[in-house]
Amino acid sequence: MSSDNLLSLKDDMVAFIEGHGLLRLPGYVTEDIPSILWEGQGNPDSWKDFVEMAKHVGAPFVTFSDMTLEREELDSLIEQANEMNFPDEEANELVEAKWLRNYAGMVGYIQLGFVYQGLVFLHETTTEWYERFQALVEDIEGFQDIVIDDAHPQDDEDE
């Protein structure tokens, strides 16, 4: 997706889903739910095919979730990146976190889903900056897990 803000796409999706007589269930389908991801690379309108498939199989609703990059969440991420790299103000994680300020308040991810024969079918639309945000969050969380593990080594006598 070339757009940095998926807000207008979100509005189009809502109108399209409702126009097909489907209800929207506000909800995010997590990775631990058996699911099949719709492959629509290269087709910016593949979400329309997805909604039409949901209607075709008789799905009563489409799950709908979106992510807006909140300023508070970003400030917390910058603080964590700063603590992780102090005193290096040019560290990649910190520079990346500050760069993400350009996208505060924007919608970067939309997930659509429907249930059919016990499986959840998903369609995800994302921006490049959101994917970078997610990677940065995972990097920082991974680093924090290492620091916590090192601070509390297992005592061999307890085993």
Residue pairs with C-beta under 8 A, 6 or more apart in sequence:
1 9
1 44
1 125
1 126
1 127
3 9
3 127
4 103
4 106
4 127
4 129
5 103
5 106
5 107
5 108
5 127
6 66
6 106
6 107
6 108
6 109
6 110
6 125
6 127
7 106
7 107
9 107
9 110
9 125
10 66
10 107
10 110
13 47
13 51
13 64
13 110
13 112
14 24
14 64
16 47
16 48
16 51
17 24
17 51
17 62
17 64
17 112
18 24
20 51
20 52
20 54
20 55
21 55
22 51
22 54
22 55
22 59
22 60
22 61
22 62
23 60
23 61
23 62
24 61
24 62
24 63
24 64
25 61
25 62
25 63
25 64
26 63
26 64
26 65
27 63
27 64
27 65
27 113
28 63
28 65
28 111
29 35
29 63
29 65
29 111
29 113
29 120
29 122
33 120
34 118
34 119
34 120
35 113
35 119
35 120
35 121
35 122
36 119
36 120
36 121
36 122
37 122
37 123
37 124
38 46
38 50
38 121
38 122
38 123
38 124
40 46
40 47
40 49
40 50
40 123
43 49
46 123
47 112
47 123
47 125
50 112
50 121
50 123
51 62
51 112
53 114
53 121
54 62
54 114
54 116
54 121
57 114
57 116
59 114
59 115
59 116
61 114
62 112
62 113
62 114
63 111
63 112
63 113
63 114
63 120
64 110
64 111
64 112
65 110
65 111
66 107
66 109
66 110
66 111
67 107
67 108
67 109
67 110
67 130
68 105
68 106
68 107
68 108
69 100
69 103
69 104
69 105
69 106
69 108
69 129
69 130
69 133
70 104
70 105
71 104
71 105
74 97
74 100
74 101
74 104
77 97
77 100
77 133
77 136
77 137
77 140
78 94
78 97
78 98
78 101
80 140
80 144
81 91
81 93
81 94
81 96
81 97
81 136
81 140
82 89
82 94
84 91
84 93
84 94
84 140
84 143
84 144
85 91
85 93
85 94
88 94
93 136
93 139
93 140
96 132
96 136
97 136
100 129
100 132
100 133
100 136
102 129
103 127
103 129
103 130
103 133
106 127
106 129
108 126
108 127
108 129
108 130
108 133
109 124
109 125
109 126
109 127
109 130
110 124
110 125
110 126
111 122
111 123
111 124
111 125
112 122
112 123
112 124
113 120
113 121
113 122
113 123
114 120
114 121
115 121
